[in-house]
Amino acid sequence: MNRCETCHKAQGKCDRKTPHAFKRDVAFPEWHGWHAARRGLGSNLNRLGVDDSVIQRILRHSNISTTQAYYIKTASDDVRNAMSKLENNIPETTPAVRDTYGTPEPPEKATDQTIQ
């Protein structure tokens, strides 16, 4: 994953056999190690709806709490989608009439004295 932008060789081979300095090619994703790969796998399986106990077995953890604490991460899109689902499923007890700015309008029989 660490290839030279100039000669397209691996980092170790570029330094020894070429006259230019190594500069990482940003067209390739940066490798963050096996933990990041396993965490991505756990998070993506969870996002697809796979049960946590199955993810635990795939990642070969002896304890499900390890899987849940360190290998299943939610993305900010997941949080926004979850809150949107919650908002859409909360029934309104009294429907409110709102103007274009979302301001509730006073009841029909309200007078200037009752609204303060």
N, C-alpha and C positions, 0 to 999 in steps of 0.2 A: 504494500500500500504506500510505502514511502519511496516514490520514484522521483528522479531528478526532472525538473522542468525543461532543462536544456537537452540532455542526452537520453532521457527516459530509462535510465538504468537504476537499479536499486541503490539505496544510499551507500552501502559499503563498497560497491563496485565503482560507483561514480567518483568517490574520493581518491581511490588508488590509481585509476587508469585514465583520468581525464584532466586536462589543464584548468578547467573551470571549477569554481566552488559549488558545492551541492546546494541546490535550492529546491525545496519540496514542491511538487506539482499539485496545486490546489484543486485540479480537476478531479482528483481521486479523494474519496472520503478519508478522514483521519482515523486511524485505528486507535481504539481506546482499550484494547485488551479483551481477554475472555470474560471478565466479570461484566463488562458493558454489553458484550454480545449475549450472555446468558440473561442479563437483566432485560434487555430488549426482547428476547424470546419470551420470557415470563410475562412482561407487560403486554406484548402483542397477543399472546394466547388468552390472557385475561380479558383484553378488549374484545376478542372474538367470542367471549362467553364460555371459555373452557373453565371447568371447575378448578378451584385452587388446589384440591387434593390431587388432581390429575397433573397439574403444573408441577407440584411438589415431586411427583414420581418421575416426570420427564427430566427435571433438573437433578434428580437423585439426592434430594435433601432428606435427612432423617426426621426432621421436625417441620411441620407445616408453617410454624411461626417464622422460621427463617425465610421461607419462600415469600410469605406475605409481607414481612418487614423490609426485606432487602432486594427482592427480585420482582415485585409487582409494583410498578409506579404508574400513577395516573397522570395523564397530560392535562394541560389547562383546557383543551377542547373537551375532554371528558367531563371536567368540572362544570363548564358552561352548559354542556348538553344535559347533564344531570339536573342542574338547577332549572333549566328550561322545562324539562319533563315535570319536575315538581311544581313549578309555577302553573303549568297547563293543567295539572290534575287537582289543584286546590279549588274547590267550588266557591263561588262568590255567594255570600249570604244575602246581600242586597245588591242588585245591579246598580251601578253608579253611572249617571250620564256625565260624560266628560266632553270638554271642548277639544280643539285641535292641540292644545298644549298639555292635555291630560288633567286639567283642573276640574275637580268635581263641581257640578253646578248645584246651587241651593235648591231645596224642595220648592215646589210650585207655590205654596201658600206662604212662603217666607217673606218677611217684610224687612225693611232696613233696620228696624229695631231688634229683630231676632238674629241678624247676622252681624257679628262683631269680630 
